[in-house]
Amino acid sequence: MKLFGNRTKKNEPEITTANSTAVTPTRLAEPQSQAPEEKPALAATPMTTDSSTPMIAAAATTPKLDTHEQRLALEAQLTRMASDYRQVKAQLKQQLFAEKQENQDQLAAIQQELTDLESKAQANTEKIATLKAISDANEQAAIDELANELAALAQTTTQEQTHLNGLLKEIDSTTKAIRQVVLEIDENEQASNQLSTEIKAETDLQKMYELMAAQKPQVDALYKKRGRLISTREELNDKFSQLSSQRDDLTGRIDQLNQQNNSKTSQQKQLETALTNKVAERQRELTNADNAGQRLDRQITTASNQVAALTATITGLQEHVTQLFDSPYLLRAIQYDREQNYLVFTPTLTTKANVELALLRHLRETLTTAPTLFTATYQPAGATAVTAILTQAGLTGISVVDLYDQLQTSGENTAPQVELPQNENWIQKVDLEHHTTSIFDKEDHLLMTIHQNNGAITQIDYFTNDQKVRSKQYNPAGQLSTSAQFDEDAQLATIDYYRIDGTVVLTKTLNAGKIESLQLFDSQGLVTHVFASEDELTAWWLQHYLAEQTRTQVLIGDIQTGFYRVLAKQQPDLTVIPVLTNLHQDSKPLKKILRHTPAFSRFLVQTEQDRQALATSTDRDLEVDLIENTQPALPKKLSTQE
């Protein structure tokens, strides 16, 4: 169903009026340099809006119209003009809002782009600051520490080398001394050998003794000197060994110092290279960040200018809308989501529920998938009775979910069928007109009244002393559906609702006709929930039903419905399309609905008058559908008022 009546589509004929050119959204969008000249007021000869309607004139060939007929013709013409005017006005407003929306979409995109650019610029600025704040003090300190260690190593190595050089000189001197002593020992041995040879060469024993006596002082001197030389050689050898050991130790330490020096020198070079590379890389990053910052600044400036230009354009369009229309807000058709399921809620549905049936018919024609109908009023036939009403109204394919039907069919279908009570002492009186059978005892006391429909028992009322004390209702299958107890004042006291397996599922307790409590039972007869009102029961069950659905459920109905108000308090995040009827412009109830939190953005209204009242009172753009097509009434005046 269309929101603005017969709106012109691209492939539909253009709207024309008498003595006028075609009016299209494109032509409406063109600026007018000068307002068209006003036509003179209508005279006794009214104009028609199309060539198919004959002109009303006083020509001799045209039957003369009396004053009443002329007035009716003028009203009919004015009504047609008003309809065309509303349609063109709606097209103009839609075109203006479409243009505004295009600019707003562009503005949102550029604002998002601007936000992203500013975020990038801020991150780039922080990056530059971070890079500049980086300190190389630790790395430089490590390099300096290594340099100090190398200097200390060099000094120690020099000292040890000096010591080694002294040792080497002393070893060389000792070696020379050893050689000299060895030479002297050799000379001593040669001298001793010479003396010995001379003695051995003497053959005369007497001379030999004389010669030995003569050589004795010399021999003693040689032996003493030899002893001293050998002792000196041993001392020099010991000294040489000590000096050699010291030299070896010192050489080992110098080698270790050289190794440490090489290692630390390598570490120093690595640290210096790493620091040099790090500084160079940081400088490259700083250069790139500076260049990026300049580019971002230029882009931000461009985007800011675009935002300013689009904002000015949107403001101009909004001012233009305000000048042309009393309401600066747009009412467009509701956009339904195919991925969502639409649940129409109403306490009950009867053949006289014109608004509900019109609503369901509109949704059935509009939605790609039929809506679901939720009801919460007990009927013996349950959802079948609601489906029958829909079928009678020509509405097929609509799923019906009924609270009491769901409760009573929650068990297995095992309950027995009711049978007509029999007793030979009873007297039966049949009322064919009302399809009832009354049963009396022999004293003519009324015991029960049996109600039937097409031969099937639908209800049995029980009496004591001619006062109703109990009433049982049966479903179309003849199974006990409810059992009601009455108090001494013949008022309802309790009502038990039965599952189709014969167990009680719900008990209502009443006092003076008002509900005191509702108790919900499981199949074992244990109380699971207690409610203070039917609205609480219905809201609880509906909330449970919605939680089980896999698709998003959109509720449609009168938000003043009692169980909906309870449900909305328990679950404020519901997605709802309110149905509004009999609206009055700027009325307190309408303003209260528009101020609802969370704010409603979609509405279904019954008539064009309801839509006009909503358009005049709204403080924001809305999506609105009419559930009934009504003939536009004769306007009080032609204006841009909605």
C-alpha positions as CSV (number, residue, x, y, z in Angstrom):
1,M,0.0,0.0,0.0
2,K,1.3,3.4,-0.9
3,L,1.8,6.2,1.5
4,F,1.0,9.2,-0.7
5,G,-1.9,7.8,-2.7
6,N,-1.2,7.2,-6.4
7,R,2.4,8.4,-6.5
8,T,3.9,9.0,-9.9
9,K,6.5,6.4,-10.9
10,K,9.1,6.8,-13.6
11,N,7.1,4.7,-16.0
12,E,3.7,6.2,-15.2
13,P,2.1,9.1,-17.0
14,E,2.9,12.6,-15.8
15,I,0.3,14.5,-13.7
16,T,-1.4,17.2,-15.6
17,T,-4.2,19.7,-14.9
18,A,-6.3,21.7,-17.1
19,N,-4.4,24.4,-19.1
20,S,-1.1,23.3,-17.6
21,T,2.0,21.5,-18.6
22,A,3.1,18.1,-17.2
23,V,4.5,18.3,-13.6
24,T,7.4,15.9,-12.8
25,P,9.9,15.7,-10.0
26,T,12.6,16.9,-12.4
27,R,10.6,19.9,-13.3
28,L,9.7,20.6,-9.7
29,A,13.4,20.6,-8.8
30,E,14.2,23.3,-11.3
31,P,14.4,26.8,-9.8
32,Q,11.7,29.2,-10.8
33,S,12.9,32.7,-11.7
34,Q,9.4,34.2,-11.3
35,A,6.3,33.1,-9.6
36,P,3.5,32.2,-12.1
37,E,0.8,34.7,-12.6
38,E,-2.2,34.1,-10.5
39,K,-5.4,32.9,-12.3
40,P,-8.5,34.9,-11.8
41,A,-11.0,33.5,-9.3
42,L,-13.3,30.8,-10.5
43,A,-16.4,32.2,-12.1
44,A,-19.7,30.5,-12.7
45,T,-18.0,28.4,-15.4
46,P,-15.7,26.0,-13.6
47,M,-12.6,24.5,-15.1
48,T,-12.0,20.8,-15.2
49,T,-8.8,19.0,-14.4
50,D,-8.7,16.8,-17.6
51,S,-10.0,16.7,-21.1
52,S,-12.2,13.7,-20.3
53,T,-14.5,15.9,-18.1
54,P,-16.8,18.2,-20.0
55,M,-16.5,21.9,-19.3
56,I,-19.4,23.5,-17.4
57,A,-20.4,26.4,-19.6
58,A,-23.5,28.4,-20.3
59,A,-23.4,27.7,-24.0
60,A,-26.7,27.0,-25.7
61,T,-25.7,23.5,-26.7
62,T,-24.9,22.5,-23.0
63,P,-27.8,21.9,-20.6
64,K,-27.9,24.7,-18.1
65,L,-26.9,23.7,-14.6
66,D,-28.8,25.0,-11.6
67,T,-26.9,26.7,-8.8
68,H,-26.7,23.5,-6.7
69,E,-25.3,21.5,-9.6
70,Q,-22.7,24.2,-10.3
71,R,-21.7,24.2,-6.7
72,L,-21.3,20.4,-6.7
73,A,-19.3,20.6,-9.9
74,L,-17.0,23.2,-8.5
75,E,-16.5,21.1,-5.3
76,A,-15.7,18.0,-7.4
77,Q,-13.2,20.0,-9.4
78,L,-11.6,21.5,-6.3
79,T,-11.4,18.0,-4.8
80,R,-9.6,16.7,-7.9
81,M,-7.3,19.7,-7.9
82,A,-6.6,19.1,-4.2
83,S,-5.8,15.4,-4.9
84,D,-3.4,16.4,-7.7
85,Y,-2.0,19.2,-5.5
86,R,-1.3,16.7,-2.7
87,Q,0.3,14.3,-5.1
88,V,2.6,16.9,-6.7
89,K,3.4,18.4,-3.3
90,A,4.3,15.0,-2.0
91,Q,6.5,14.4,-5.0
92,L,8.2,17.8,-4.5
93,K,8.8,17.1,-0.8
94,Q,10.2,13.7,-1.6
95,Q,12.5,15.1,-4.2
96,L,13.8,17.8,-1.8
97,F,14.4,15.2,0.9
98,A,16.0,12.8,-1.6
99,E,18.4,15.6,-2.6
100,K,18.9,16.4,1.0
101,Q,19.5,12.8,1.8
102,E,22.1,12.5,-1.0
103,N,24.0,15.4,0.4
104,Q,23.7,14.0,3.9
105,D,25.1,10.7,2.8
106,Q,27.9,12.4,1.1
107,L,28.5,14.6,4.2
108,A,28.5,11.5,6.4
109,A,31.0,9.8,4.2
110,I,33.3,12.8,4.0
111,Q,32.9,13.4,7.8
112,Q,33.9,9.8,8.4
113,E,36.8,10.3,6.0
114,L,37.7,13.5,7.8
115,T,37.6,11.7,11.1
116,D,39.9,9.0,9.8
117,L,42.3,11.6,8.4
118,E,42.4,13.5,11.7
119,S,43.0,10.2,13.5
120,K,45.8,9.4,11.1
121,A,47.2,13.0,11.5
122,Q,47.1,12.7,15.3
123,A,48.8,9.3,15.1
124,N,51.4,10.7,12.7
125,T,52.1,13.6,15.1
126,E,52.4,11.3,18.0
127,K,54.8,9.1,15.9
128,I,57.0,12.1,15.1
129,A,57.1,13.2,18.8
130,T,57.9,9.6,19.8
131,L,60.7,9.4,17.2
132,K,62.2,12.7,18.3
133,A,62.0,11.7,22.0
134,I,64.0,8.5,21.4
135,S,67.3,8.7,23.3
136,D,70.5,7.0,22.2
137,A,72.1,7.6,25.6
138,N,72.1,3.9,26.6
139,E,73.7,2.7,23.4
140,Q,76.3,5.5,23.6
141,A,77.0,4.8,27.2
142,A,77.6,1.1,26.3
143,I,80.0,2.2,23.5
144,D,81.8,4.6,25.9
145,E,82.0,1.9,28.6
146,L,83.6,-0.5,26.0
147,A,86.0,2.3,25.0
148,N,87.0,2.8,28.6
149,E,87.5,-1.0,29.1
150,L,89.6,-1.1,25.9
151,A,91.8,1.7,27.2
152,A,92.2,-0.1,30.5
153,L,93.1,-3.3,28.6
154,A,95.6,-1.4,26.5
155,Q,97.3,0.1,29.6
156,T,97.4,-3.3,31.3
157,T,98.7,-5.0,28.1
158,T,101.5,-2.4,27.8
159,Q,102.5,-2.9,31.4
160,E,102.5,-6.7,31.1
161,Q,104.5,-6.4,27.8
162,T,107.1,-4.1,29.5
163,H,107.4,-6.7,32.3
164,L,107.7,-9.5,29.7
165,N,110.4,-7.6,27.8
166,G,112.4,-7.2,31.1
167,L,112.0,-11.0,31.7
168,L,113.2,-11.8,28.2
169,K,116.3,-9.7,28.7
170,E,117.0,-11.3,32.1
171,I,116.5,-14.7,30.5
172,D,118.9,-13.9,27.7
173,S,121.5,-12.6,30.3
174,T,121.0,-15.8,32.4
175,T,121.4,-17.9,29.3
176,K,124.7,-16.2,28.5
177,A,125.9,-16.7,32.0
178,I,125.0,-20.4,31.9
179,R,126.9,-20.8,28.7
180,Q,130.0,-19.0,30.2
181,V,129.9,-21.3,33.3
182,V,129.5,-24.4,31.1
183,L,132.6,-23.2,29.1
184,E,134.6,-22.7,32.2
185,I,133.6,-26.1,33.4
186,D,134.7,-27.6,30.2
187,E,138.1,-25.7,30.5
188,N,138.4,-27.0,34.0
189,E,137.8,-30.5,32.9
190,Q,140.4,-30.1,30.1
191,A,143.0,-28.9,32.6
192,S,142.2,-31.7,35.0
193,N,142.5,-34.2,32.1
194,Q,145.8,-32.7,31.1
195,L,147.3,-33.2,34.6
196,S,145.9,-36.7,34.7
197,T,147.4,-37.5,31.3
198,E,150.8,-36.2,32.5
199,I,150.7,-38.5,35.6
200,K,149.6,-41.5,33.6
201,A,152.4,-40.9,31.1
202,E,155.1,-41.1,33.8
203,T,156.5,-44.6,34.0
204,D,158.8,-44.1,36.9
205,L,156.9,-44.6,40.0
206,Q,159.1,-42.3,42.1
207,K,158.7,-39.5,39.6
208,M,155.1,-40.2,39.4
209,Y,154.7,-39.6,43.1
210,E,156.8,-36.5,42.8
211,L,154.8,-35.2,39.9
212,M,151.6,-35.9,41.8
213,A,152.9,-34.0,44.8
214,A,154.0,-31.1,42.6
215,Q,150.5,-31.1,40.8
216,K,148.5,-31.4,44.0
217,P,147.9,-27.7,44.7
218,Q,146.9,-27.2,41.1
219,V,144.6,-30.2,41.2
220,D,143.0,-29.0,44.4
221,A,142.4,-25.5,42.9
222,L,140.8,-27.1,39.8
223,Y,138.5,-29.2,41.9
224,K,137.4,-26.3,44.1
225,K,136.8,-24.2,41.0
226,R,134.8,-27.0,39.4
227,G,132.6,-27.3,42.4
228,R,131.9,-23.6,42.4
229,L,131.2,-23.6,38.6
230,I,128.8,-26.5,38.9
231,S,127.0,-24.8,41.8
232,T,126.8,-21.6,39.8
233,R,125.4,-23.5,36.8
234,E,122.7,-25.1,38.9
235,E,121.7,-21.7,40.4
236,L,121.6,-20.2,36.9
237,N,119.5,-23.2,35.6
238,D,117.0,-22.7,38.5
239,K,116.8,-19.0,37.8
240,F,116.3,-19.8,34.1
241,S,113.5,-22.2,34.9
242,Q,111.8,-19.6,37.1
243,L,112.2,-16.8,34.6
244,S,110.9,-19.1,31.8
245,S,107.8,-20.0,34.0
246,Q,107.2,-16.3,34.7
247,R,107.6,-15.6,30.9
248,D,105.1,-18.3,30.0
249,D,102.5,-17.0,32.6
250,L,103.0,-13.4,31.5
251,T,102.7,-14.4,27.8
252,G,99.4,-16.3,28.6
253,R,98.0,-13.2,30.4
254,I,99.0,-11.0,27.5
255,D,97.3,-13.4,25.1
256,Q,94.2,-13.2,27.2
257,L,94.3,-9.5,27.3
258,N,94.7,-9.4,23.5
259,Q,91.7,-11.7,23.1
260,Q,89.6,-9.5,25.4
261,N,90.8,-6.5,23.5
262,N,89.8,-8.1,20.1
263,S,86.4,-9.2,21.5
264,K,85.6,-5.8,23.0
265,T,86.8,-4.0,19.9
266,S,84.4,-6.2,17.8
267,Q,81.6,-5.4,20.3
268,Q,82.3,-1.7,20.0
269,K,82.2,-1.8,16.2
270,Q,78.9,-3.7,16.3
271,L,77.4,-1.3,18.7
272,E,78.6,1.7,16.7
273,T,77.3,0.2,13.5
274,A,73.9,-0.6,15.1
275,L,73.6,2.9,16.5
276,T,74.6,4.4,13.2
277,N,71.9,2.3,11.4
278,K,69.3,3.0,14.0
279,V,69.9,6.8,13.8
280,A,69.7,6.6,10.0
281,E,66.5,4.6,10.0
282,R,64.9,6.9,12.6
283,Q,65.8,9.9,10.4
284,R,64.2,8.2,7.4
285,E,61.1,7.5,9.4
286,L,61.0,11.2,10.6
287,T,61.4,12.4,7.0
288,N,58.5,10.1,5.9
289,A,56.4,11.1,8.8
290,D,56.9,14.8,8.1
291,N,56.0,14.2,4.4
292,A,52.9,12.2,5.4
293,G,51.9,14.9,7.9
294,Q,52.0,17.5,5.1
295,R,49.9,15.3,2.8
296,L,47.4,14.7,5.6
297,D,47.1,18.4,6.4
298,R,46.3,19.1,2.7
299,Q,43.7,16.3,2.7
300,I,42.1,17.5,5.9
301,T,41.9,21.0,4.5
302,T,40.2,19.6,1.4
303,A,37.8,17.4,3.4
304,S,36.9,20.3,5.8
305,N,36.1,22.5,2.8
306,Q,33.8,19.8,1.4
307,V,32.1,19.4,4.8
308,A,31.5,23.1,5.0
309,A,30.1,23.2,1.5
310,L,27.8,20.2,2.0
311,T,26.6,21.6,5.3
312,A,25.7,24.9,3.7
313,T,23.9,23.0,0.9
314,I,21.9,20.9,3.4
315,T,21.1,24.0,5.5
316,G,19.9,25.7,2.3
317,L,17.7,22.7,1.4
318,Q,16.3,22.6,4.9
319,E,15.5,26.3,4.8
320,H,13.8,25.7,1.4
321,V,11.7,22.9,2.8
322,T,10.7,25.1,5.8
323,Q,9.7,27.9,3.4
324,L,7.6,25.6,1.2
325,F,6.0,23.3,3.8
326,D,4.6,23.8,7.3
327,S,6.4,20.6,8.4
328,P,10.1,20.3,7.7
329,Y,10.0,16.5,8.2
330,L,9.3,13.8,5.6
331,L,6.9,10.9,5.9
332,R,7.9,8.1,3.6
333,A,6.7,4.6,3.0
334,I,7.8,2.0,5.5
335,Q,10.8,-0.1,4.4
336,Y,10.2,-3.7,5.5
337,D,13.1,-6.1,6.1
338,R,12.7,-9.4,4.4
339,E,14.9,-11.0,7.0
340,Q,12.5,-10.1,9.8
341,N,9.2,-11.6,10.9
342,Y,6.2,-9.3,11.6
343,L,4.0,-10.3,14.5
344,V,0.6,-8.5,14.8
345,F,-0.7,-8.6,18.4
346,T,-4.2,-8.0,19.5
347,P,-6.1,-9.4,22.5
348,T,-8.8,-10.9,20.3
349,L,-10.0,-10.9,16.7
350,T,-13.7,-10.8,15.7
351,T,-15.5,-10.3,12.4
352,K,-16.1,-6.7,13.5
353,A,-12.4,-5.9,14.1
354,N,-12.2,-3.7,11.0
355,V,-8.9,-2.0,11.9
356,E,-7.2,-5.3,12.7
357,L,-8.5,-7.0,9.5
358,A,-7.5,-4.0,7.4
359,L,-4.1,-4.0,9.0
360,L,-3.6,-7.7,8.2
361,R,-4.8,-7.2,4.7
362,H,-2.4,-4.4,4.1
363,L,0.5,-6.4,5.5
364,R,-0.5,-9.5,3.5
365,E,-0.4,-7.4,0.4
366,T,2.8,-5.6,1.3
367,L,5.1,-8.1,2.9
368,T,6.8,-10.9,0.9
369,T,6.1,-13.3,3.8
370,A,2.8,-13.4,5.5
371,P,2.7,-11.9,9.0
372,T,1.9,-13.8,12.2
373,L,-1.1,-13.0,14.3
374,F,-1.0,-13.3,18.1
375,T,-4.2,-13.3,20.2
376,A,-4.7,-13.8,23.9
377,T,-8.5,-14.3,24.5
378,Y,-9.9,-17.7,25.3
379,Q,-12.1,-19.5,22.8
380,P,-13.1,-23.2,22.9
381,A,-12.0,-23.6,19.3
382,G,-8.7,-21.9,20.0
383,A,-6.6,-20.7,17.0
384,T,-9.0,-22.5,14.6
385,A,-11.7,-20.0,15.4
386,V,-9.3,-17.1,14.6
387,T,-8.2,-18.8,11.4
388,A,-11.9,-19.1,10.4
389,I,-12.4,-15.4,10.8
390,L,-9.4,-14.7,8.7
391,T,-10.6,-17.0,6.0
392,Q,-14.0,-15.4,6.0
393,A,-12.3,-12.1,5.5
394,G,-10.3,-13.5,2.5
395,L,-7.0,-13.5,4.4
396,T,-5.2,-16.8,3.9
397,G,-1.7,-17.9,4.7
398,I,-1.5,-16.0,8.0
399,S,-0.1,-18.0,10.9
400,V,-2.1,-17.7,14.2
401,V,-0.5,-18.0,17.6
402,D,-3.1,-18.0,20.4
403,L,-2.0,-18.0,24.1
404,Y,-4.8,-20.3,25.3
405,D,-4.5,-22.6,22.3
406,Q,-0.8,-23.0,23.0
407,L,-1.4,-23.6,26.7
408,Q,-4.2,-26.2,26.2
409,T,-2.4,-28.1,23.4
410,S,0.8,-28.5,25.4
411,G,-0.1,-32.1,26.3
412,E,-0.9,-35.3,24.4
413,N,-4.3,-35.6,22.9
414,T,-5.7,-38.2,25.3
415,A,-8.6,-36.6,27.0
416,P,-12.0,-38.4,26.6
417,Q,-15.0,-36.9,24.7
418,V,-18.0,-35.8,26.6
419,E,-21.2,-37.8,26.4
420,L,-24.7,-36.8,26.9
421,P,-25.6,-37.5,30.6
422,Q,-28.3,-40.1,31.1
423,N,-30.5,-41.0,34.1
424,E,-33.9,-42.6,34.2
425,N,-35.1,-40.3,37.0
426,W,-34.3,-37.2,34.9
427,I,-36.7,-35.3,32.7
428,Q,-35.3,-33.8,29.6
429,K,-36.7,-30.7,27.8
430,V,-35.3,-29.8,24.4
431,D,-35.3,-26.2,23.1
432,L,-34.7,-26.6,19.4
433,E,-34.6,-22.8,18.8
434,H,-31.7,-22.3,21.2
435,H,-30.1,-25.8,20.7
436,T,-30.3,-26.6,24.4
437,T,-31.5,-29.5,26.5
438,S,-32.6,-28.8,30.1
439,I,-32.6,-31.7,32.6
440,F,-34.9,-31.7,35.6
441,D,-35.4,-34.1,38.5
442,K,-38.8,-35.5,39.3
443,E,-39.5,-32.5,41.5
444,D,-39.0,-30.3,38.5
445,H,-35.8,-28.8,39.8
446,L,-33.4,-27.7,37.1
447,L,-30.2,-29.8,37.3
448,M,-28.3,-28.9,34.2
449,T,-28.5,-27.2,30.8
450,I,-26.7,-28.7,27.8
451,H,-25.7,-26.5,24.9
452,Q,-25.1,-28.1,21.5
453,N,-23.9,-27.1,18.1
454,N,-24.6,-29.4,15.2
455,G,-25.3,-32.2,17.6
456,A,-22.0,-31.7,19.5
457,I,-22.0,-30.7,23.2
458,T,-20.3,-27.3,23.6
459,Q,-21.2,-26.4,27.2
460,I,-23.0,-27.9,30.2
461,D,-24.3,-25.6,33.0
462,Y,-25.0,-27.2,36.4
463,F,-27.6,-25.9,38.9
464,T,-28.4,-26.3,42.5
465,N,-31.6,-24.8,43.8
466,D,-32.1,-23.2,40.4
467,Q,-28.8,-21.3,40.8
468,K,-25.8,-22.0,38.5
469,V,-22.9,-23.4,40.4
470,R,-20.7,-24.8,37.6
471,S,-20.2,-24.4,33.9
472,K,-18.1,-26.6,31.7
473,Q,-17.1,-25.8,28.1
474,Y,-15.8,-28.3,25.5
475,N,-13.7,-27.9,22.5
476,P,-14.8,-28.9,19.0
477,A,-13.4,-32.4,19.7
478,G,-15.7,-32.8,22.7
479,Q,-12.9,-32.6,25.2
480,L,-13.3,-30.7,28.5
481,S,-11.8,-27.2,27.9
482,T,-12.8,-25.1,30.9
483,S,-14.6,-25.6,34.2
484,A,-16.0,-22.6,36.0
485,Q,-17.2,-22.5,39.6
486,F,-19.7,-19.9,40.9
487,D,-20.0,-18.6,44.4
488,E,-23.2,-18.1,46.5
489,D,-23.9,-14.8,44.7
490,A,-23.7,-16.5,41.3
491,Q,-20.5,-14.8,40.5
492,L,-17.5,-16.5,39.0
493,A,-15.1,-17.8,41.6
494,T,-12.6,-20.0,39.7
495,I,-12.0,-21.1,36.1
496,D,-9.9,-24.1,35.4
497,Y,-8.4,-24.5,31.9
498,Y,-7.5,-28.0,30.7
499,R,-5.0,-29.5,28.4
500,I,-6.1,-31.9,25.8
501,D,-4.6,-34.7,28.0
502,G,-7.1,-33.9,30.7
503,T,-4.8,-32.1,33.2
504,V,-5.3,-28.5,34.5
505,V,-2.9,-26.0,32.9
506,L,-4.3,-22.7,34.3
507,T,-6.5,-21.7,37.2
508,K,-8.1,-18.2,37.5
509,T,-9.2,-17.1,40.9
510,L,-11.7,-14.2,41.0
511,N,-13.4,-12.1,43.7
512,A,-16.4,-10.1,42.9
513,G,-15.8,-10.6,39.3
514,K,-12.2,-9.4,39.4
515,I,-9.2,-11.6,38.9
516,E,-7.1,-12.1,42.0
517,S,-4.5,-14.5,40.7
518,L,-3.7,-16.9,37.8
519,Q,-1.8,-20.1,38.6
520,L,0.1,-22.0,35.9
521,F,0.6,-25.7,36.4
522,D,2.9,-28.3,34.8
523,S,1.7,-31.7,33.7
524,Q,2.3,-33.1,37.2
525,G,-0.1,-30.5,38.7
526,L,2.6,-28.5,40.4
527,V,2.4,-24.7,40.3
528,T,5.2,-23.2,38.1
529,H,4.1,-19.5,38.0
530,V,1.6,-17.2,39.7
531,F,0.4,-14.0,38.0
532,A,-1.6,-11.1,39.3
533,S,-3.4,-10.3,36.0
534,E,-4.0,-11.7,32.5
535,D,-1.7,-9.0,31.1
536,E,1.2,-10.3,33.2
537,L,0.4,-13.9,32.0
538,T,0.2,-12.8,28.4
539,A,3.4,-10.7,28.6
540,W,5.3,-13.5,30.2
541,W,4.2,-16.0,27.6
542,L,4.8,-13.7,24.7
543,Q,8.3,-12.8,26.0
544,H,9.0,-16.6,26.2
545,Y,7.7,-17.1,22.7
546,L,9.9,-14.2,21.2
547,A,13.0,-15.6,22.9
548,E,12.5,-19.0,21.1
549,Q,12.3,-17.4,17.6
550,T,15.4,-17.6,15.4
551,R,14.4,-14.5,13.3
552,T,14.1,-11.0,14.6
553,Q,10.4,-10.4,15.5
554,V,8.9,-7.0,14.8
555,L,5.7,-6.3,16.8
556,I,2.8,-4.5,15.2
557,G,-0.2,-3.3,17.1
558,D,-1.8,-0.9,19.5
559,I,0.9,0.1,22.1
560,Q,-1.9,0.9,24.6
561,T,-2.8,-2.8,24.8
562,G,-2.4,-3.9,28.4
563,F,-0.1,-6.9,27.9
564,Y,2.1,-5.0,25.5
565,R,2.7,-2.3,28.1
566,V,3.7,-4.9,30.7
567,L,6.0,-6.6,28.1
568,A,7.6,-3.3,27.1
569,K,8.6,-2.6,30.7
570,Q,10.2,-6.0,31.0
571,Q,11.8,-5.9,27.6
572,P,12.4,-2.3,26.5
573,D,14.5,-3.2,23.5
574,L,11.5,-4.5,21.5
575,T,11.2,-3.6,17.8
576,V,7.7,-2.2,17.4
577,I,5.6,-0.5,14.7
578,P,2.7,1.2,16.5
579,V,-0.8,1.2,14.9
580,L,-2.4,4.6,15.4
581,T,-6.1,5.5,14.8
582,N,-8.3,8.5,15.3
583,L,-5.4,10.9,15.7
584,H,-5.8,14.6,16.3
585,Q,-3.2,17.2,15.4
586,D,-0.9,18.2,18.3
587,S,-3.0,16.3,20.8
588,K,-1.4,15.2,24.1
589,P,-1.7,11.5,23.4
590,L,-0.1,11.9,20.0
591,K,2.7,14.1,21.4
592,K,3.3,11.5,24.2
593,I,3.7,8.7,21.5
594,L,6.2,10.9,19.6
595,R,8.2,11.5,22.8
596,H,8.2,7.8,23.6
597,T,11.6,6.3,24.6
598,P,13.0,4.7,22.6
599,A,11.7,6.8,19.9
600,F,9.4,5.2,17.3
601,S,10.5,5.8,13.7
602,R,7.7,3.8,11.9
603,F,4.0,4.0,12.2
604,L,0.9,2.4,10.6
605,V,-2.1,4.7,10.6
606,Q,-5.7,4.0,9.6
607,T,-6.7,7.0,7.5
608,E,-5.3,9.9,5.5
609,Q,-6.5,12.2,8.3
610,D,-4.4,10.2,10.8
611,R,-1.4,10.6,8.5
612,Q,-1.9,14.4,8.2
613,A,-2.2,14.7,12.0
614,L,1.0,12.7,12.4
615,A,2.8,14.8,9.7
616,T,1.9,18.0,11.4
617,S,2.9,16.9,14.9
618,T,6.1,15.1,14.3
619,D,9.5,16.4,15.2
620,R,11.5,14.0,13.0
621,D,11.4,12.1,9.7
622,L,9.1,9.1,9.9
623,E,8.2,6.0,7.9
624,V,4.4,5.8,7.7
625,D,2.0,3.5,5.9
626,L,-1.8,3.8,5.4
627,I,-3.7,0.7,6.2
628,E,-6.8,1.9,4.4
629,N,-7.2,3.9,1.2
630,T,-9.7,6.7,1.8
631,Q,-11.1,9.3,-0.6
632,P,-9.5,12.7,0.0
633,A,-12.0,15.1,1.6
634,L,-12.7,18.5,0.2
635,P,-9.9,20.7,1.6
636,K,-10.5,23.8,3.5
637,K,-7.8,25.6,1.5
638,L,-5.1,24.8,-1.0
639,S,-1.8,25.2,0.8
640,T,1.4,23.5,1.5
641,Q,0.0,22.3,4.8
642,E,0.3,18.6,5.2
